[in-house]
Amino acid sequence: MSIREVLPELEKILGDRLSLSKSDLANHGRNETHFAPASPDAVVYPETTGEVSQIVKVCAARGCPVTGWGAGTSLEGHALAVKGGVVVDFQHMNKVLRISPEDMDVTVQPGITREDLNRELRSTGLFFPVDPGANASLGGMAATRASGTTAVRYGTMRENVLGLQVVLADGRVIRTGTRARKSSAGYDLTGLFVGAEGTLGLLTELTLRLQGQPEAISAAICAFDDIGPAVQTVIQTIQMGIPMARIEFVDATTAAAFNSYAGADMPETPHLMVEFHGSDAGVAEQAESFGTIVTEMGGQGFRWSARTEDRTALWTMRHNAFYACLSLRPGASALVTDMCVPISRLADAVEETRADIARASIPGPILGHVGDGNFHAILLVEPNNIAEMEEARALAHRMVGRALRMGGTVTGEHGIGMGKLDYMEDEHGQAWDVMGEIKRTLDPGDLMNPGKLVRQP
């Protein structure tokens, strides 16, 4: 493939929305974590599905790789153009196309972010619940099957995407799913593309499930002397069926990072951060039940608030945890990993991971969406320190083995990208080969986000 063969045709389609500027290429070659930069050969900014289809047809005819780009917030190198080619940036495709309050659904373009969508929905009494922390684009969230702090109650992108419009690797445009709440009509193609990380096609429209804005919301934070009781509190809460909207864990190191980065005054011990949604009476009942469990487990320092500004401050601090942890070691890069296990094994998984990191020479704060058995370690590594990176990789490798041994998965929400390719066979066995067969059927030239998710040639 020669990019020179593709550029004249792309320029006819896009005009000045084709960019070759060094700064643009560099911005689309960056990532949030430790992966080396990988700049594309060109960046395009389509405005319609028709333009996306034309772009893909031109690239397919010339064997030019195509990689989708949303907000660039992924953590496993998903959007890096590791084989060059064209990055398709969806920032101009950021509109709400239809809102149906009666059906509680919405159709959007992929470039709109979750925060912008919820601002558009305020007057309807509805909201989109999936909250990965970063203000990610909805297309990127679907492509990576994102989840986050509210998944314990509202589910992940898998449960909240009703249908898609997709441009395939040959430029064909298809629709998957319908606005009906259930269907028995054929293969679940929507489920196939949600989580495919752009390796099977580019998402150009999404129809999403909405939720009613709760009548009452209450949030709280509480401290524990050790990790064990905090995690056992989570397990008991979930097993008792208390409908938590959020239940987040941070360890003592993360609490210290919050104090330094966000000016918090948290005891430097493990904490739970929780939120309840419902009616006034329902929220009060849920909070009382949860408070009883906390007391029995030795939790203390409960701080409750129903004030919007207090809750916003609490969750802003939690969503900025990655940057707070980075500040613990100025100039460090991070190997960020995650694992997800059945809730009954959560305590074992967290305790074993904590002990493993404690024996290491590098810091590794632990935090996570423990209500669904998912937690993260942010392994802080000095740049260009080969020994530290090897140690971080070894810690992450043992986390993966721990997750699989306990009946879990190598990633609960970050996805595979490039970072966890080596573990796909361990988790899926021959099913990983089936994924590769699907990829080769839909993208025989391996042009859609190559180098990610499936076995590499």
Buried (B, 14 or more C-beta within 10 A) or exposed (E): BEBEEBBEBBBEBBEEBBBEEEEBBEBBBEBBBBBEEBBBBBBBBBBEBEBBBBBBBBBBEBBBBBBBBBBBBBBBBBBBBBBBBBBBBBBBBBBBEEBBBEBBBBBBBBBBBBEBBBEBBEEBEBBBBBBBBBEBBBBBBBBBBBBBBBBBBBBBBBBBBBBBBBBBBBBEBEEBBEEEEEEEEEEEBBBBBBBBBBBBBBBBBBBBBBBEBBEBBBBBBBBBBBBBBBBBBBBBBBEEEBBBBBBBBBBBBBBBBBBEBBEBEBBBBBBBBBBBBBEEEBBBBBBEBBBEBBEEBBBEEBEBBBEEEEBEBBBEBBBBBBEBBBBBBEEBBBBBBBBBBEBEBBBBBBBBBBEBBEEBEBBBBBBBBBBBBBBBBBBBBBEEBEEBBEBBBEBBEBBBBBBBEBEBBBBBBBBBBBBBBEBBEBBBEEEBEEBBEBBEEBBEBBBBBBBBBBEEE
